[in-house]
């Protein structure tokens, strides 16, 4: 074969070799990118499905938001809300209280020395006949009503008579709660309005009534009654800083799964107080002499206990998070007779046989749909998400696993490039 013929025959082979090399380089780059993306998501506790949902949504906000005092946020509802006086007239639970507040009067089942010791919560746990999960997040589907009644009858009672906001702040039917509030800010806001932050016992009694109900609506967990058991969305560390900035708004828009106050008529306590469990966490003032004064009650929209007695005691007075709100209390006018406890909200069967609850007022219209959400958390949800919810973010960020993951990703990328270079050297030797 002449040199010209040999050179001509080698040309297609050289082109094929270059194509193969480019393909391998692109594959290596794609692999490196995938590894890097995986590490980025892992470091921020962001599941791939969540990222895909955000990419589909693009820059379009799910809700319209307003900043309040450059500290707090509120998702703007589709309706302006109803005047508290109109709500009071319809509900009939405000005798002896200021507008927008509910009268709470009765015998509270207190624990040792009026402190919060967890005694009632433990006896309720012992009366659970059907557990959804005993482990975190521990949730009971059905409680034995008679067993709870027998056990709480052994406890002393404490007479209570006070007023509490019917809804979460700003306490207006049809408006979303104001969120991203610290305990100190909640106290100051209540004081500014001529009220005070509720004690945890006041909040508990308004929720459970004299029967010490586990849930404000009864003894069986109902995912349709209150805004609970939605799939948990991991938050971004530092995502709310600065609190009045664009990053905070975008983080809240991604995380928000609450609903306007009073959207669910079934989420009503024996006294006529709404949304005490689920929707958003609520700050209360501790009745204990030790530990933080700042106590969170009720749980929020995620898969948590969402019961009347449990409390979160792990956060100081300056702690702030995306799901925190509050409601206020005040002294009642004892010279005015208190209204009778409200009857349970009636249930009706809607289209298709689905069980729904009557809305608190007929003219409010349906609440705005909370878009692109899973309606209920199931055990198939990521265990990593539950672990992240159970642990403090600080502990997770200080873990030595994060640098190790970065080294691993970098090493894998370098190994990929080395493999491509090695294959190219072998191809050249074979063609020479």
N, C-alpha and C positions, 0 to 999 in steps of 0.2 A: 504494500500500500504506500502510495506516495505521501510525502509530508502534507501536501494540500488536502488530499482525501482524508488523511488521519485527522487533520485540524478540523475539517468539515464535519466529520463524524462525532468529534468530541463536542462541538458547539451545542447541539441539543442536550447532551448529557450535562454540560455545564449550566445551561439554563434551568434544567430540571433540578439540579443541585441547589441553585440559588433560590428557586421557588420553595423547595423543601426547607431550606435554612430559614427563609422569611416566615414560613408557616410555623416552624418550631419556635422561632423567636416570639411570634405573636402569641402562640399557645403559652409560652413561658410567662410573657407579660400578663396575659389574662389570668393565669394561675396566681401570679404574684399579686395582682389586683384583687382577686377573690379572697386571698388570704388576708390582705390588708383590710379589706372591707369587713371581713369576719371579725378581725381583731378590733376594728373601730366600733362595730356594733356591740361586741362583747364588753368592751371597756365602758360603754354607755348604757348597758342593759337594754339594748334596743333589738327586739326580734326582727327577723328579715321581713315577716309579714307586715309589721308596723311600718317599716321603711317603704315597702311596696305601696301600701295604702297612701302614704304621704306623697309619693311620687305621682300616683294617679291623681291625687287631689291638687297637686301643684301649689301655686301661691294663693289659691282661693281659701279664704278663712271660713271655718265652719260656722262661726258666730260673730256677731258684732259686739265689741267690748267697749266699756267706758272705764277710765281710770278715776278713782275717787281719792282725793287728798294726796295724790301721787304715791300712794302706798297700796291701796286695795283695788280690786277689780270686780266688775259685775258684767255678766253676759246680758245683753239687752234682749228682753223678751219681745214677742210679737205684739203683745197688748200692753197698755200702760198700767194695768193692774186695777184693782177695785179699791175704793175708798174704805178705810177701816171701819168707819161708821156704818156703811152699808153691810159689810161682813158681820159686824156685831149684831145688827138688827136681825139678820137672817139666822145666825148661829145661836143667839140667846144664851151665851155663856159668859157674859162680861159684867154681870151685876157686881157692883162694888169695886170696879177696876177702871182704869183709864182706857180711852179708845184703843182698840187693837189688842187688848190684853184679855186673858182668860182667868176666871176665878178658880183657884184650886184650894179646896177645903176638905179636910178629912183626917183619918188616922193613918199615919205613915208607919210602916213596920221598920223600926230602927234596929241597927246593930249595936254592938257593945259601946256604951257611953255616947251614943249618937255619932260615932265615927264610922268611916267606911272601911270595913274589915274584909269584905268579900264573902261574908257568911251566907247571905241570901243567894248570891250567885252560885255558891257551892251546893246549896240544897236544891237549887233549880237544876244544876247539872246532874245531880243524883236522880232527878225525876224525869230526865230525858229518856223517852222510850224509842226514839228513832234518830240516830245521829247521821248527819250528812258527812261529818268528819270530826273525829275526836282530836286529831292533830291540827296544827295550824293550817289554815284558819279554822278553828273549832266552831262548828255550827250545828245546832240541833234543829231537826225538822219538826218534831212533836214532843211536847211536854205533857206529863200526867197532871192534869189540873187538880184532881182530888188530893194527890200526894203533896203537891205544893201547898194547897190550902191547909192540910193537916200540919205540915212543918212550920209554916209561917205563923200559925195560931199560937205557937209556943213562944214567939218573940214579943217583946214589949212594943207598945205603940207610942207615937209622939204626935200630938195634935198639930196640924199645920193649916195656915190660912194666909194666902198671898196671891199675887197676880203674876202672870207670865205671858210673854209675847205669844200670840197664836202661831206665828210663823217665824222662820229664821230671819235675821236682820237683812233688809230694812223692814221686815214685818208687813209685807203687802201681798195680798193674794194676787197671783199672776206674774209677780216679778221674781227674777232669780236672786238667790242669796248673794250678798257681798262676800267675797272670799279673800284669801291671803291676808289674814289679820292675826296679829300676835295676841296673847292673853292681855298684856298691858293695854294694847289698843282697843280691845273689846271692852275692858273695864272703863276706859276713858270715854268711849262712845256711848255706853249705857249711862254714865254719869252726866254727860252732856245733854242727854235727853230726859233728865230728871228721874232716871231709874238706876238700877245696879245690876251687876252681873249675877246671875243665879248661882246659888250654892249647888254642889253636886246632888245633895239630898233633895233640894227643891226640884231640880231637873228630873231626878229619878221618880219622885212621887207624881209629878205631872205626867210622866210617861206610863208608869205601871198601875197607878190607882191603889185602892185599898186592898185589892186582891193580889198585889205583887205579880202582875202579869209579866211573863218574860218579854213579850212583844206588846207594843201599845195597843194592838188590835186583838190580842188573845194569846193562845198557847201553841198555835201551829204556825210555823214560818211560811210566809206568803210573799213570793217574789213579785206578785202583781200589786200588793197593797202599798209598799213603799219602794223607793228607788234603791234597791240593793242588788248584790250578786252580779253586777256587771263585770265583764272581763277586765282585769287590772292592766293598766298601761304604765310601764316603767317610766319614771320621771328622769330628767336630765340634771345631773349635779350642777348647781350654779345657774340653772335655767331661769330662775326668778330674779337674777341680779343684772342690772338694777331693777327694782320692783316696778318702776313706772316706765320701763323701756320696751322697745319693740320685741326683744328676745323673750321677756316675761309674757307679753301678750301672746306671742306665737306658741310658747310652751303651754300656757293655759288653754289656748284654743285647741291644741292637740290632746290635752288631758281631760278636758271638761266632759263629764257625763251626767251632770246633775240636771234637774228640771225646775221650772218655776214653782214657787211655793204654792202649796195647795193643789197641785196638779192631780194628785191621787187622793180621792175622797176616803179611801180605805186606810190611809196612813194617819189615823186619828186616835188619840188616847181617850180613856174614859171621861176625862174632863173636857175634851174638845180641843186639844192642842195638836197641831199638825206637824208632820215631818220630823218628829223627834228622833226616829231611827232612820238611818240611810240619808241619801242626798249629800249632806256635808257634815263633817265633824263639828261639834259645838264646844266652845270653851265654857267651863264652869269653875267656880272657886272651891277649893278643897275644904272639907270639914275636918280633916286630920291636922294635927299639930306638927307632924313631921313630914318631910318630903316637900315637893314643889306645891305651890298654891295653885298652879295651872293644871287643870284636869280636863281632858277631852271626853265627851260623852256622845253616844249614839252611833258612832261609826259613819261611814260615808257610802258612796255608791258601789264600792268594791266588795269582794267576797270576804267580809269580816263578820264579827258576831252580831252586830246590829240589834242589840237587845237593850233593855232599860237599865239593868244593874251594872254591867261591866263598864270599866273606865280605863283610859290610857293615862298613866301617871309618869311617863318617861321624859316629858319635855318641859323645859324651863319656860319662864314667863316671856322670853324674847324669841322663842322658836316660831318659825313661820313656814307654812307649806301651802300647797296649791288647793287643798280641800277644806281649809279651816274657816269656820264662821262662828256665829254665836246667836243667842237671843237674850233678852233682858228680863229681869224680874222687878217687882215693886211691892210695897205694902198694900194690903187691901183695906177697904172701908168696912170694918167689922160690924158697923151698925146696919149694913145692908145685908139682907138674907142672901146666902149663896145659892146659885142655881143648882138644880139636880144634875147628877152625872148624865152625860149624853148616852143615848142608846147606840148600839153598834151600827155602823153604816150598812145600809142594805146593799145586797149584791144582785146583779141582774145578769142574765145570760145574753151576750151580744151575738152579732152575726156569726154564723158558723159554730155556735155552741161555746165560744170562748167566754170564760168568766171574767167580768169586768166589775168595777166598782163605780157607784154613782159619783159624778163630779160634785164638788162642794157648791157650785152654783151653775144653773143651767145656761146662763148667758156668756160664760167665760170662753166657750168654744174649746176645741181640743188643744192640748199643749203642743208646742212646737216639737217636732220629731227630733230626737237626738240622733243625728245621721251617722252612718258608717260605724255602728257599734255592734258588738255581740250582746244580745239581750241578757245572757246569763253566763256566768262563769261555770265551767264544768271541770271535773278532775283531769281532763285531757290537756288543760292549759299548762303552760311551761312550768316545770318545777323550779326553774331558775327564777321566775317571776315571784313565786311564793317565797323563795329563800330571800330574795332582795327585799320583799315587803317585811319579812320577819326581822331582818338585821338592820342595823343603822348604816346609812350610806357612808359614814366616815370610816367604819371598820372595813367596808368593801373597798374603798379607795386606797386604804393603806396596805392592802394585801400585797404580798410579794409576788402574787401570780401575774399581776399586770405587766411588770417589766419582763418577766419570763416569757409571757405571751408575745411581747414585742420582739424579743430576741429570737423566739422561735419563728415568727413570721419573716423576720429579716434573713435568718439562716436559710429558710426554705426558699426564699426568693433568690438568694445567692447560689444555692445549690442548683436551682432551675437554670440559671444563666450559665453556670459551669458545665451543666449537662449539655446544653445547646452548643457551647464552644467546643466541648470534647467531641461531639458528633461531627462538627464541621472539620476538625482536625483529622478525624478518621476518614471522612469523605475525600479530603485532599490527598491523603496518603494513598488511598485506593485508586485515585485517578491519575496519580503520577507514575 
